[in-house]
Amino acid sequence: GRQRRERRRHPPEGQGLLPPGISAEHLGPYDFYYWDNFWSLRGLLDAAFLLEAAGDSGAARQAVKVAAELRAAIFSSLEAAAARLGAPIMPAGPTRGFDQGMIGSLVACWPLELLSAEDERVVASMDAVRDQFCIGDAFFQGISHTGLGTYLTLQLAFVELASGDPRAWDRLRWMLSAATPTFTWPEAIHPRLGGGCMGDGHHGWAAADFLSFVRAVLVRELADDRVALLTILPPGWEGSPVEVRDAPTHAGRVSYALRWHGDRPALLWECERPGVELVAPGLDRTWSTREQAGEALLEPFVDRPSPPRRVRLGSPAHVSPGQT
């Protein structure tokens, strides 16, 4: 907190943020990074929850207070960056422009869940990344980790999944096409040669994200003790049965089976805990239930929805090509 408040060390756009430093390798060199601040904010909020659960209300209140100060500083800085760039994007840091490092700021949506996938800043940032920094379905990283980023492509996929955008599954299919014979992935892939070109040959982060993404498609935990079954229905799964048994969630174990009656999906489910709200946005966005077990015939399935709304990018007052 003391370092965060030392104004003499911070330019105006960095006031209240964590001091500059070396962050995730794919973001660039020594600088201020929203990535660090977003992770710190989530840490403070989670610490407050744990402290309150442990009976230390005083420390929990202090954590909430510091979190509120940091949140205010982050979003004040983001507003200044948006004004400078002429668009509500989230760059990598308060002095950065439209560069590949901005993918790091998407952690605010996933996995930290500080912003929703429908937030204008997330939508605009996703549009900018897709338009300027993707080759096909893969994200191309040109800062430090030069190449088609495996775990970074899945960062896009997770945010798209949160908004119900079926392009998320296209990124998973790219990952499958890029898998090694041992079903792992390098940190980055050469866009022409197709082999690993930097970093770990078998990158644990990429493999873990791949497994987490498949799990999130099938069973995804939402806020307020809700659980989403099939956030998206992958292309080609229409009319095919799906079955998930004893998936562990914070709401208890969840099982379900998908069957079809013509074009209408029939869903059977069972939840370990009573009172948990289940939804199935990839099948029927209007359906939900709090019944612990049951079955339902849903509305006729409508094929892949259109991509979500786009935010028009204006003419930046000043665009840095990535002061890296």
Steps between C-alpha positions, in 0.01 A plus 500: 500500500781742586672445164167540323452844659848638433407767248857605424565158348185495286402702192148649514346209309650253748385665821365248749620200299768252598851622422655407165679170473552183298163330455395197293765438235258539209413859594838663443778664703498699825182711511167561671261213421126467553560123520677541837235734633209279395658196667568702814141626511362146474744390770378771737135414439563130555706575811210705640265206442734256675568735791128552555442123485777453756336750737749786460255772399744784571761368259227422246379861510856623450543275196171627356614861555833447323322311219261793450793742477680282248183446295443876480860557389482229234179623341605863518817405314301297245274799433806716434645236269170474309490876453859500373442212259155606380344164586394320820775239466716374787865525393774309679572804716408867540767623256462223241308500175355243260751218542489127570557553871140613537397135504628493859231745611230251399567313824262757650223296334647152531617352729463788747135586421541866591326603175229318306556386143235754393688793656579757230869496590520124460304503171717776351823333612392166357408662169838676481692181577302293247532765228868581541680215673353170381610273216202283424362377831828541690636801684837622367728634770764740376637608838766273653305176446500541123279244326148363511428496872336183627385601848441854371266369230308325778483832688289628212298179497410528869372857459302400190356206690387732780300700243362188327697578184544177296836622368637367829466147362691596183798585720476163672502330159814695412659373822410144403657548158818635663539227765823299509497119473506488882198733506681797649581844361805724481477849638483647151476351151675621185226633268660347189690194619239383750751396768589651834703820468553626857460420865413163651472211256223348710335801658304410812293819494370421150412140591324610820302769315399248233355266763338788689339630183345164409366472854360857484314424177328204668463636857578861595456664838338843497446766762235461770539123530374433146630232265488510119460174311625523140572872478535443126399195298801425280428488126420148388363396840142582399292185524774306681468377860723651768551367851693642796522316830600628845667820387644668813395863552483740794127431495557127543523221241288547189395238244293540185408331174393657173265316266309621195140490380536625146642850529404532868765425763385296799706561813513270804694618804591430860675732745653391830386812688145638506421856396776535238387680185585316179497665157583369151576808287640300208169316464229743615584841650155528657522178703605470863407285798562466871364148517758260635419238235264481204461511126382762254422521130655829386411730214609399147874545464613800295837452332807710573403852610648804336820636658432756774481872441811690402622830638601743228856621547538873461800700389752493783627827631836328535579141414827351609598193299591336828768676695685177567 
